[in-house]
Amino acid sequence: AADYDLVVAQDGSSHYTTVQAAIDAVPDYRKAGPTRILIKRGVYKEKIVIAPSKDGVHLIGEDGAVLTYDDYANRHNIFGENKGTSGSAIIYIFGPDFEAENITFENSSGPVGQAVACHVAADHAVFRRCRFLGFQDTLYTFGENTRQYYEDCYIEGSVDFIFGKATAVFNRCELRSKTSGGYVTAPATPQGCRYGYVFYDCRLTADEGVEDGSVWLSRPWRPYGQVVFIRCDMGSHIRPCGWHNWGKADNERTAYYAEYKSRGKGASPKRRVPWSHQLDSDRDYAILDVLKGTDGWNPIK
């Protein structure tokens, strides 16, 4: 473990037995570079907060490193109030320049309504080879005006299972629908934001038993929601019409939904809703252009 600054092991064989204890040990506003934390194999049932002062936290999991909790929106807190969607997450990531690699983030509460696995409020957040498990509202790309990059990840859910305000790039990810009739994404892209969600070379798959033509690609949680799929392989569970207006015709004028070279049984360019777009080029969607912002951020190794 020489490559790591801190190591978490449930059996007490290393520095810490909980992930939160290791994060708490990271110096606030550390300037010397990232703090690399190895999480050894095990199922860690804990609520985790990475505070804004904990910048540059890198969590690297051994195979079988699972962070899990079972909160959900209608579960009561200590005051008998509903925890709400935001209160249901297993991990809250506020510190910038966060990275996670080879970790499973699991909300284990099942199909009980909104139940967030990962609440990402940080700018410059990177996830590589991670798994996000849940049903409704699995991955909350929470942070307005933040940029998030997901590479070779697996994200599953039923309804709105990728949602929020961030600009987020998903590169070579698998998006797995667990039930019929759901929505893969629910963007809340702020008005005037150049990009919302952009998916590159992703696979849209479904559990056995999910009906053909039953799942929408997206519905706009906020009027200016943006989603673009580039060269994605879409399974037969995706509805031919593709996109939903969340029951508001006005959203059809403000949301921006587009595809470039979708393929697979769920790709039906001629049957998509007329207010969506089929792009003839991906020139405006170089990954680094989507993420560079004003500081030239480049998360691609």
Backbone torsions as a table, in degrees:
resi	resn	phi	psi	omega
1	ALA	NA	25.8	-178.0
2	ALA	-64.7	-24.5	-178.9
3	ASP	-77.2	-3.9	-172.7
4	TYR	-116.3	145.6	177.7
5	ASP	-79.9	-36.7	-178.2
6	LEU	-139.9	151.0	179.4
7	VAL	-130.7	135.5	177.3
8	VAL	-110.3	126.2	177.5
9	ALA	-142.3	127.4	-176.6
10	GLN	-63.6	-27.0	-173.7
11	ASP	-84.7	6.0	176.9
12	GLY	79.8	10.2	-175.6
13	SER	-83.4	-0.5	-177.9
14	SER	-140.4	-155.7	-171.3
15	HIS	-63.3	-45.8	-171.5
16	TYR	-136.8	153.9	177.1
17	THR	-103.8	-12.0	176.5
18	THR	-126.3	151.6	179.3
19	VAL	-65.1	-41.4	-177.7
20	GLN	-61.6	-38.8	179.7
21	ALA	-62.1	-38.8	178.6
22	ALA	-67.2	-41.2	179.5
23	ILE	-65.6	-40.4	178.7
24	ASP	-61.5	-27.2	-178.8
25	ALA	-79.6	-13.5	179.9
26	VAL	-68.4	128.4	179.0
27	PRO	-59.6	138.9	178.1
28	ASP	-65.9	137.4	177.8
29	TYR	49.8	46.2	179.5
30	ARG	-64.6	130.6	-176.0
31	LYS	-99.3	-11.1	-170.4
32	ALA	-80.9	7.7	-178.6
33	GLY	114.1	-178.6	-175.5
34	PRO	-65.8	154.2	173.7
35	THR	-104.4	112.3	-174.9
36	ARG	-92.9	121.2	-177.1
37	ILE	-117.2	119.1	176.1
38	LEU	-87.1	128.4	175.1
39	ILE	-108.0	112.7	-177.3
40	LYS	-72.8	161.3	-178.8
41	ARG	-49.9	138.3	178.7
42	GLY	152.7	163.6	176.8
43	VAL	-103.9	112.5	-175.6
44	TYR	-102.8	106.5	179.6
45	LYS	-94.4	99.4	-179.3
46	GLU	-160.6	153.8	171.6
47	LYS	-89.9	131.7	-170.8
48	ILE	-123.8	134.8	174.8
49	VAL	-125.7	125.2	172.9
50	ILE	-104.4	101.6	-171.2
51	ALA	-65.9	160.2	178.4
52	PRO	-57.5	-27.5	-179.0
53	SER	-79.1	-10.3	-179.8
54	LYS	-95.0	76.9	-178.1
55	ASP	-88.8	152.5	177.2
56	GLY	70.1	28.9	175.2
57	VAL	-78.9	125.8	176.0
58	HIS	-117.3	118.5	177.4
59	LEU	-102.7	122.9	179.1
60	ILE	-120.1	122.2	-176.7
61	GLY	-98.8	139.2	163.8
62	GLU	-66.8	160.4	173.6
63	ASP	-56.2	129.5	-179.3
64	GLY	92.8	11.8	174.9
65	ALA	-86.3	114.0	-175.4
66	VAL	-123.9	126.8	171.9
67	LEU	-104.0	122.9	-170.9
68	THR	-140.6	151.9	170.4
69	TYR	-159.8	168.6	-172.1
70	ASP	-127.2	33.2	175.6
71	ASP	-78.3	156.8	175.4
72	TYR	-151.5	166.8	-168.3
73	ALA	-59.1	-38.2	-176.0
74	ASN	-91.3	4.0	174.8
75	ARG	-75.4	145.5	-175.9
76	HIS	-87.0	142.7	171.5
77	ASN	-84.8	-171.0	-175.2
78	ILE	-67.3	-16.0	179.4
79	PHE	-98.6	8.3	178.9
80	GLY	77.8	12.5	177.9
81	GLU	-95.3	154.5	173.0
82	ASN	-63.9	139.1	179.3
83	LYS	-68.0	-28.7	-179.0
84	GLY	79.4	168.5	-178.0
85	THR	-59.6	-50.9	-177.7
86	SER	-64.2	-31.1	-179.1
87	GLY	-77.9	-4.9	-171.9
88	SER	-93.1	-4.5	-171.0
89	ALA	-70.9	156.2	173.7
90	ILE	-88.4	-27.1	179.8
91	ILE	-141.4	137.7	177.6
92	TYR	-116.2	121.4	-175.6
93	ILE	-114.3	106.1	178.8
94	PHE	-108.8	-30.3	-176.3
95	GLY	-68.3	130.8	-178.2
96	PRO	-69.4	165.3	178.7
97	ASP	57.7	36.7	176.3
98	PHE	-78.7	143.6	170.5
99	GLU	-137.7	143.7	172.8
100	ALA	-131.5	140.1	-178.8
101	GLU	-138.5	128.7	172.4
102	ASN	61.2	42.4	-179.9
103	ILE	-124.0	142.6	172.6
104	THR	-99.5	126.8	174.0
105	PHE	-107.1	113.7	-171.4
106	GLU	-124.6	123.0	164.3
107	ASN	-95.2	113.4	-170.0
108	SER	-93.9	11.1	-173.1
109	SER	-75.8	-13.1	176.0
110	GLY	83.9	-166.3	-175.5
111	PRO	-79.8	74.7	-175.5
112	VAL	-122.1	28.3	-174.9
113	GLY	91.5	-158.8	-174.4
114	GLN	-61.8	129.2	-178.5
115	ALA	-156.8	98.3	-171.4
116	VAL	-80.8	136.6	170.5
117	ALA	-86.6	-50.0	-172.4
118	CYS	-131.7	126.6	-179.6
119	HIS	-112.8	106.3	-171.1
120	VAL	-110.0	105.3	-179.6
121	ALA	-106.0	-0.5	-171.9
122	ALA	-87.8	147.9	167.8
123	ASP	-84.3	151.6	-179.0
124	HIS	60.7	47.3	177.2
125	ALA	-97.3	133.7	-176.7
126	VAL	-129.3	134.7	176.1
127	PHE	-128.9	124.8	177.8
128	ARG	-124.1	130.3	176.7
129	ARG	52.5	41.7	176.8
130	CYS	-104.7	161.2	177.9
131	ARG	-122.8	134.9	179.6
132	PHE	-119.7	111.6	-171.7
133	LEU	-113.6	132.3	177.4
134	GLY	176.2	-163.5	178.0
135	PHE	-122.4	-81.1	-179.8
136	GLN	-97.0	132.7	176.2
137	ASP	61.3	49.8	-176.0
138	THR	-65.9	-51.8	-174.3
139	LEU	-116.6	112.9	-177.1
140	TYR	-100.9	100.6	176.4
141	THR	-82.5	76.8	-161.8
142	PHE	-74.0	-40.1	-163.5
143	GLY	-70.5	116.6	175.0
144	GLU	-66.0	138.0	-179.1
145	ASN	61.7	24.6	172.9
146	THR	-105.3	160.1	177.4
147	ARG	-119.6	133.0	-175.1
148	GLN	-133.9	141.5	-176.5
149	TYR	-129.3	124.7	-178.6
150	TYR	-120.0	122.2	-175.5
151	GLU	-127.9	129.1	177.6
152	ASP	53.9	40.1	-179.3
153	CYS	-101.5	162.8	175.5
154	TYR	-118.8	123.6	-177.4
155	ILE	-129.4	123.9	-177.6
156	GLU	-124.8	158.3	176.1
157	GLY	169.9	-171.6	-177.9
158	SER	-118.5	-55.8	-175.1
159	VAL	-121.9	127.1	174.1
160	ASP	49.7	43.5	-167.3
161	PHE	-80.2	-5.2	164.0
162	ILE	-126.9	116.7	-172.0
163	PHE	-150.3	156.1	176.6
164	GLY	134.2	-172.6	-170.0
165	LYS	-98.1	-13.7	-170.9
166	ALA	-67.5	159.6	161.4
167	THR	-85.3	118.0	-174.2
168	ALA	-134.3	135.2	176.3
169	VAL	-108.4	132.8	177.2
170	PHE	-118.8	112.7	-173.9
171	ASN	-114.6	118.3	178.1
172	ARG	57.6	42.8	179.3
173	CYS	-100.9	160.2	171.4
174	GLU	-107.4	127.9	179.5
175	LEU	-112.7	110.3	-170.4
176	ARG	-111.3	121.2	177.6
177	SER	-87.3	129.3	-175.3
178	LYS	-95.4	-18.0	-178.6
179	THR	-138.3	161.5	174.3
180	SER	-73.4	151.7	169.2
181	GLY	81.4	11.1	-176.6
182	GLY	-94.8	-167.4	-179.7
183	TYR	-133.4	131.2	-178.7
184	VAL	-71.4	-42.4	-175.0
185	THR	-131.5	155.4	173.9
186	ALA	-144.6	81.0	-176.1
187	PRO	-74.3	148.2	174.4
188	ALA	-122.0	37.4	-176.2
189	THR	-50.3	127.7	179.4
190	PRO	-67.4	150.3	176.7
191	GLN	-58.4	136.0	178.4
192	GLY	88.0	-5.0	179.1
193	CYS	-78.1	133.1	-174.0
194	ARG	-68.1	-36.5	-177.8
195	TYR	-136.1	149.6	172.1
196	GLY	-111.0	-106.8	175.5
197	TYR	-99.9	133.3	173.0
198	VAL	-128.5	125.1	-178.4
199	PHE	-110.2	125.7	-179.5
200	TYR	-116.5	126.9	171.8
201	ASP	50.5	40.7	178.8
202	CYS	-94.4	161.9	175.9
203	ARG	-115.4	127.4	176.3
204	LEU	-102.4	111.2	-173.8
205	THR	-121.2	174.5	-178.7
206	ALA	-145.9	150.9	172.9
207	ASP	-63.5	156.7	173.9
208	GLU	-58.9	136.8	178.8
209	GLY	96.6	-14.4	175.0
210	VAL	-70.9	128.6	-172.9
211	GLU	-70.5	145.2	173.2
212	ASP	-60.5	142.6	173.9
213	GLY	63.2	31.5	-174.1
214	SER	-114.3	-11.7	-172.1
215	VAL	-112.8	133.0	176.3
216	TRP	-87.0	149.4	175.3
217	LEU	-67.6	-36.0	-173.7
218	SER	-168.8	158.2	163.4
219	ARG	-140.2	141.6	-173.7
220	PRO	-80.4	109.4	178.3
221	TRP	-63.8	-34.8	173.5
222	ARG	-123.2	155.8	-168.7
223	PRO	-57.6	-30.3	-174.6
224	TYR	-99.9	22.2	178.6
225	GLY	-52.3	139.6	-179.9
226	GLN	-130.1	131.0	172.4
227	VAL	-141.4	133.4	176.1
228	VAL	-130.1	128.8	174.7
229	PHE	-106.8	125.7	-178.5
230	ILE	-119.3	117.2	177.9
231	ARG	54.1	44.7	-179.1
232	CYS	-98.5	148.1	179.7
233	ASP	-100.2	116.4	-172.2
234	MET	-111.4	126.4	-179.4
235	GLY	-72.2	172.2	-175.6
236	SER	-69.1	-9.8	178.9
237	HIS	-73.6	-16.5	-177.9
238	ILE	-76.0	132.6	-179.9
239	ARG	-65.4	140.9	177.1
240	PRO	-56.6	-36.0	-179.2
241	CYS	-72.8	-22.1	169.3
242	GLY	80.7	-57.3	-165.2
243	TRP	-121.9	146.0	-176.2
244	HIS	-118.0	146.4	-177.7
245	ASN	-97.4	9.6	-178.2
246	TRP	59.7	32.0	176.0
247	GLY	72.8	14.0	-178.8
248	LYS	-128.5	110.4	-179.5
249	ALA	-59.5	-30.9	-179.8
250	ASP	-59.5	-31.8	-179.5
251	ASN	-62.7	-23.7	-178.8
252	GLU	-67.1	-22.8	179.1
253	ARG	-87.3	-23.5	-173.1
254	THR	-107.2	-36.5	180.0
255	ALA	-67.8	152.9	176.2
256	TYR	-125.8	111.5	-177.6
257	TYR	-123.4	125.6	-174.4
258	ALA	-147.6	158.8	176.9
259	GLU	-138.9	150.1	173.0
260	TYR	-133.8	115.5	175.6
261	LYS	56.9	42.8	171.1
262	SER	-62.5	147.9	178.4
263	ARG	-140.4	173.4	-177.4
264	GLY	96.3	174.8	-174.7
265	LYS	-66.9	-22.6	180.0
266	GLY	-88.7	0.1	177.6
267	ALA	-89.2	113.0	-178.3
268	SER	-134.3	69.3	-171.7
269	PRO	-56.0	-34.6	-176.3
270	LYS	-79.3	-13.9	-177.0
271	ARG	-107.6	1.3	179.0
272	ARG	-65.9	156.7	178.1
273	VAL	-56.9	143.8	-173.2
274	PRO	-66.2	-19.8	-178.5
275	TRP	-86.9	0.5	173.3
276	SER	-91.9	174.3	-172.1
277	HIS	-125.9	139.0	169.1
278	GLN	-107.7	112.4	-175.2
279	LEU	-79.7	147.3	177.1
280	ASP	-99.2	1.7	178.7
281	SER	-160.0	156.8	175.2
282	ASP	-108.8	22.1	-171.4
283	ARG	-64.3	-27.1	179.6
284	ASP	-86.4	6.3	-172.1
285	TYR	-127.4	36.2	169.4
286	ALA	-62.0	134.3	-174.2
287	ILE	-53.5	-44.0	-176.5
288	LEU	-69.0	-28.6	176.1
289	ASP	-68.1	-37.6	-179.6
290	VAL	-64.6	-37.0	-170.5
291	LEU	-101.2	-10.6	-167.6
292	LYS	-67.9	-29.5	-179.7
293	GLY	55.6	-145.0	178.9
294	THR	-97.5	-6.3	-176.3
295	ASP	-111.2	5.0	176.2
296	GLY	69.1	31.3	-177.5
297	TRP	-59.6	133.9	177.0
298	ASN	-135.7	101.5	-177.7
299	PRO	-86.6	-2.0	-173.5
300	ILE	-84.8	124.2	-179.1
301	LYS	-83.7	NA	NA
